[in-house]
Amino acid sequence: MSELGCKMVMTSTQVDEDAQHFYRRLGYIDRGSLFLDNTPFEQPQEMIMLKIL
């Protein structure tokens, strides 16, 4: 992504998944979350992660 000129990348994972630990080891930091409760799409909290390149 940095070769394409991007300054940062973002990803997300649900808080009940192990992927968050993988992304932290790669240098991503927690930046926020998304809740879809009380909707037909209810699911665990979605964690948004960011990495500055």
N, CA, C and O atoms as a Tinker XYZ file with bonds, in Angstrom:
   212  protein
     1  N      0.825000   -1.190000    0.000000    73     2
     2  CA     0.000000    0.000000    0.000000    64     1     3
     3  C      0.867000    1.251000    0.000000    63     2     4     5
     4  O      0.531000    2.242000   -0.648000    81     3
     5  N      1.986000    1.209000    0.727000    73     3     6
     6  CA     2.851000    2.391000    0.749000    64     5     7
     7  C      3.454000    2.655000   -0.624000    63     6     8     9
     8  O      3.696000    3.808000   -0.981000    81     7
     9  N      3.699000    1.603000   -1.396000    73     7    10
    10  CA     4.204000    1.780000   -2.762000    64     9    11
    11  C      3.185000    2.469000   -3.654000    63    10    12    13
    12  O      3.552000    3.092000   -4.650000    81    11
    13  N      1.913000    2.361000   -3.306000    73    11    14
    14  CA     0.849000    3.027000   -4.056000    64    13    15
    15  C      0.617000    4.454000   -3.581000    63    14    16    17
    16  O     -0.219000    5.167000   -4.135000    81    15
    17  N      1.359000    4.874000   -2.549000    73    15    18
    18  CA     1.239000    6.242000   -2.063000    64    17    19
    19  C      0.312000    6.424000   -0.888000    63    18    20    21
    20  O      0.065000    7.555000   -0.469000    81    19
    21  N     -0.213000    5.334000   -0.342000    73    19    22
    22  CA    -1.111000    5.432000    0.815000    64    21    23
    23  C     -0.318000    5.815000    2.060000    63    22    24    25
    24  O      0.810000    5.360000    2.247000    81    23
    25  N     -0.894000    6.632000    2.889000    73    23    26
    26  CA    -0.262000    7.090000    4.124000    64    25    27
    27  C     -0.701000    6.271000    5.338000    63    26    28    29
    28  O     -0.003000    6.237000    6.352000    81    27
    29  N     -1.864000    5.609000    5.233000    73    27    30
    30  CA    -2.350000    4.767000    6.310000    64    29    31
    31  C     -3.290000    3.722000    5.729000    63    30    32    33
    32  O     -3.819000    3.873000    4.628000    81    31
    33  N     -3.482000    2.653000    6.506000    73    31    34
    34  CA    -4.430000    1.609000    6.131000    64    33    35
    35  C     -5.331000    1.335000    7.330000    63    34    36    37
    36  O     -4.926000    1.512000    8.479000    81    35
    37  N     -6.548000    0.904000    7.050000    73    35    38
    38  CA    -7.506000    0.588000    8.098000    64    37    39
    39  C     -8.063000   -0.800000    7.843000    63    38    40    41
    40  O     -8.181000   -1.245000    6.701000    81    39
    41  N     -8.398000   -1.466000    8.922000    73    39    42
    42  CA    -9.068000   -2.752000    8.841000    64    41    43
    43  C    -10.011000   -2.863000   10.025000    63    42    44    45
    44  O    -10.025000   -1.989000   10.891000    81    43
    45  N    -10.787000   -3.915000   10.071000    73    43    46
    46  CA   -11.660000   -4.122000   11.221000    64    45    47
    47  C    -11.802000   -5.619000   11.471000    63    46    48    49
    48  O    -11.605000   -6.443000   10.578000    81    47
    49  N    -12.144000   -5.938000   12.696000    73    47    50
    50  CA   -12.396000   -7.310000   13.108000    64    49    51
    51  C    -13.377000   -7.287000   14.267000    63    50    52    53
    52  O    -13.442000   -6.307000   15.009000    81    51
    53  N    -14.122000   -8.335000   14.424000    73    51    54
    54  CA   -15.031000   -8.398000   15.555000    64    53    55
    55  C    -14.227000   -8.641000   16.830000    63    54    56    57
    56  O    -13.198000   -9.316000   16.810000    81    55
    57  N    -14.710000   -8.086000   17.929000    73    55    58
    58  CA   -13.957000   -8.172000   19.187000    64    57    59
    59  C    -13.841000   -9.593000   19.719000    63    58    60    61
    60  O    -12.980000   -9.870000   20.554000    81    59
    61  N    -14.689000  -10.489000   19.253000    73    59    62
    62  CA   -14.612000  -11.869000   19.728000    64    61    63
    63  C    -13.751000  -12.755000   18.825000    63    62    64    65
    64  O    -13.755000  -13.978000   18.971000    81    63
    65  N    -13.021000  -12.151000   17.902000    73    63    66
    66  CA   -12.145000  -12.895000   17.002000    64    65    67
    67  C    -10.679000  -12.698000   17.407000    63    66    68    69
    68  O    -10.322000  -11.666000   17.974000    81    67
    69  N     -9.848000  -13.678000   17.118000    73    67    70
    70  CA    -8.419000  -13.595000   17.438000    64    69    71
    71  C     -7.643000  -12.705000   16.477000    63    70    72    73
    72  O     -6.489000  -12.378000   16.753000    81    71
    73  N     -8.234000  -12.305000   15.366000    73    71    74
    74  CA    -7.519000  -11.500000   14.360000    64    73    75
    75  C     -6.997000  -10.188000   14.920000    63    74    76    77
    76  O     -5.986000   -9.674000   14.442000    81    75
    77  N     -7.672000   -9.635000   15.931000    73    75    78
    78  CA    -7.217000   -8.360000   16.499000    64    77    79
    79  C     -5.794000   -8.464000   17.030000    63    78    80    81
    80  O     -5.033000   -7.500000   16.940000    81    79
    81  N     -5.422000   -9.611000   17.579000    73    79    82
    82  CA    -4.075000   -9.811000   18.109000    64    81    83
    83  C     -3.052000   -9.870000   16.972000    63    82    84    85
    84  O     -1.943000   -9.350000   17.094000    81    83
    85  N     -3.435000  -10.505000   15.879000    73    83    86
    86  CA    -2.586000  -10.564000   14.685000    64    85    87
    87  C     -2.301000   -9.154000   14.167000    63    86    88    89
    88  O     -1.150000   -8.813000   13.895000    81    87
    89  N     -3.345000   -8.335000   14.031000    73    87    90
    90  CA    -3.175000   -6.979000   13.509000    64    89    91
    91  C     -2.343000   -6.108000   14.452000    63    90    92    93
    92  O     -1.549000   -5.289000   13.991000    81    91
    93  N     -2.513000   -6.273000   15.751000    73    91    94
    94  CA    -1.695000   -5.508000   16.700000    64    93    95
    95  C     -0.220000   -5.850000   16.549000    63    94    96    97
    96  O      0.628000   -4.960000   16.620000    81    95
    97  N      0.101000   -7.124000   16.341000    73    95    98
    98  CA     1.505000   -7.517000   16.133000    64    97    99
    99  C      2.070000   -6.890000   14.860000    63    98   100   101
   100  O      3.280000   -6.691000   14.754000    81    99
   101  N      1.210000   -6.579000   13.901000    73    99   102
   102  CA     1.642000   -5.937000   12.659000    64   101   103
   103  C      1.725000   -4.417000   12.787000    63   102   104   105
   104  O      2.085000   -3.738000   11.826000    81   103
   105  N      1.395000   -3.874000   13.966000    73   103   106
   106  CA     1.514000   -2.436000   14.192000    64   105   107
   107  C      0.224000   -1.656000   14.105000    63   106   108   109
   108  O      0.251000   -0.427000   14.170000    81   107
   109  N     -0.909000   -2.326000   13.962000    73   107   110
   110  CA    -2.197000   -1.629000   13.938000    64   109   111
   111  C     -2.572000   -1.217000   15.355000    63   110   112   113
   112  O     -2.226000   -1.900000   16.319000    81   111
   113  N     -3.279000   -0.099000   15.478000    73   111   114
   114  CA    -3.747000    0.366000   16.771000    64   113   115
   115  C     -5.268000    0.521000   16.741000    63   114   116   117
   116  O     -5.848000    0.819000   15.697000    81   115
   117  N     -5.899000    0.319000   17.876000    73   115   118
   118  CA    -7.358000    0.466000   17.986000    64   117   119
   119  C     -7.731000    1.929000   17.789000    63   118   120   121
   120  O     -7.095000    2.820000   18.351000    81   119
   121  N     -8.755000    2.171000   16.996000    73   119   122
   122  CA    -9.159000    3.550000   16.714000    64   121   123
   123  C    -10.639000    3.787000   16.909000    63   122   124   125
   124  O    -11.085000    4.930000   16.816000    81   123
   125  N    -11.411000    2.766000   17.172000    73   123   126
   126  CA   -12.839000    2.970000   17.384000    64   125   127
   127  C    -13.586000    1.668000   17.245000    63   126   128   129
   128  O    -12.989000    0.602000   17.096000    81   127
   129  N    -14.903000    1.767000   17.296000    73   127   130
   130  CA   -15.708000    0.563000   17.170000    64   129   131
   131  C    -17.079000    0.907000   16.595000    63   130   132   133
   132  O    -17.495000    2.064000   16.535000    81   131
   133  N    -17.745000   -0.140000   16.183000    73   131   134
   134  CA   -19.063000   -0.003000   15.565000    64   133   135
   135  C    -19.983000   -1.030000   16.218000    63   134   136   137
   136  O    -19.625000   -2.201000   16.346000    81   135
   137  N    -21.159000   -0.588000   16.625000    73   135   138
   138  CA   -22.164000   -1.478000   17.192000    64   137   139
   139  C    -23.357000   -1.526000   16.247000    63   138   140   141
   140  O    -23.836000   -0.485000   15.796000    81   139
   141  N    -23.835000   -2.718000   15.948000    73   139   142
   142  CA   -25.050000   -2.883000   15.156000    64   141   143
   143  C    -26.093000   -3.614000   16.000000    63   142   144   145
   144  O    -26.675000   -4.606000   15.562000    81   143
   145  N    -26.320000   -3.110000   17.216000    73   143   146
   146  CA   -27.303000   -3.753000   18.070000    64   145   147
   147  C    -28.700000   -3.194000   17.803000    63   146   148   149
   148  O    -28.861000   -2.101000   17.262000    81   147
   149  N    -29.674000   -3.957000   18.189000    73   147   150
   150  CA   -31.090000   -3.609000   17.982000    64   149   151
   151  C    -31.425000   -3.402000   16.517000    63   150   152   153
   152  O    -32.261000   -2.564000   16.181000    81   151
   153  N    -30.779000   -4.158000   15.648000    73   151   154
   154  CA   -31.074000   -4.143000   14.211000    64   153   155
   155  C    -31.165000   -5.594000   13.737000    63   154   156   157
   156  O    -30.785000   -6.506000   14.471000    81   155
   157  N    -31.665000   -5.818000   12.519000    73   155   158
   158  CA   -31.659000   -7.183000   11.989000    64   157   159
   159  C    -30.242000   -7.719000   11.753000    63   158   160   161
   160  O    -30.065000   -8.911000   11.501000    81   159
   161  N    -29.235000   -6.843000   11.835000    73   159   162
   162  CA   -27.856000   -7.229000   11.560000    64   161   163
   163  C    -27.020000   -7.312000   12.833000    63   162   164   165
   164  O    -25.798000   -7.175000   12.781000    81   163
   165  N    -27.666000   -7.534000   13.970000    73   163   166
   166  CA   -26.971000   -7.545000   15.256000    64   165   167
   167  C    -25.805000   -8.538000   15.236000    63   166   168   169
   168  O    -25.949000   -9.671000   14.778000    81   167
   169  N    -24.675000   -8.105000   15.729000    73   167   170
   170  CA   -23.469000   -8.921000   15.778000    64   169   171
   171  C    -22.559000   -8.367000   16.869000    63   170   172   173
   172  O    -22.847000   -7.308000   17.425000    81   171
   173  N    -21.465000   -9.062000   17.188000    73   171   174
   174  CA   -20.532000   -8.522000   18.183000    64   173   175
   175  C    -19.953000   -7.190000   17.724000    63   174   176   177
   176  O    -19.986000   -6.854000   16.540000    81   175
   177  N    -19.430000   -6.453000   18.669000    73   175   178
   178  CA   -18.810000   -5.156000   18.385000    64   177   179
   179  C    -17.732000   -5.317000   17.313000    63   178   180   181
   180  O    -16.949000   -6.265000   17.365000    81   179
   181  N    -17.686000   -4.415000   16.356000    73   179   182
   182  CA   -16.673000   -4.394000   15.304000    64   181   183
   183  C    -15.589000   -3.401000   15.704000    63   182   184   185
   184  O    -15.873000   -2.221000   15.914000    81   183
   185  N    -14.351000   -3.871000   15.811000    73   183   186
   186  CA   -13.224000   -3.038000   16.207000    64   185   187
   187  C    -12.535000   -2.498000   14.951000    63   186   188   189
   188  O    -12.188000   -3.261000   14.049000    81   187
   189  N    -12.341000   -1.188000   14.900000    73   187   190
   190  CA   -11.680000   -0.540000   13.768000    64   189   191
   191  C    -10.226000   -0.278000   14.150000    63   190   192   193
   192  O     -9.938000    0.278000   15.210000    81   191
   193  N     -9.317000   -0.690000   13.268000    73   191   194
   194  CA    -7.886000   -0.577000   13.554000    64   193   195
   195  C     -7.186000    0.181000   12.432000    63   194   196   197
   196  O     -7.598000    0.113000   11.274000    81   195
   197  N     -6.133000    0.897000   12.783000    73   195   198
   198  CA    -5.439000    1.793000   11.863000    64   197   199
   199  C     -3.928000    1.574000   11.957000    63   198   200   201
   200  O     -3.395000    1.291000   13.030000    81   199
   201  N     -3.250000    1.708000   10.820000    73   199   202
   202  CA    -1.785000    1.628000   10.796000    64   201   203
   203  C     -1.269000    2.752000    9.924000    63   202   204   205
   204  O     -1.674000    2.894000    8.770000    81   203
   205  N     -0.362000    3.561000   10.486000    73   203   206
   206  CA     0.295000    4.618000    9.722000    64   205   207
   207  C      1.467000    3.971000    8.969000    63   206   208   209
   208  O      2.271000    3.243000    9.551000    81   207
   209  N      1.540000    4.249000    7.691000    73   207   210
   210  CA     2.614000    3.644000    6.887000    64   209   211
   211  C      3.842000    4.526000    6.818000    63   210   212
   212  O      4.830000    4.160000    6.181000    81   211
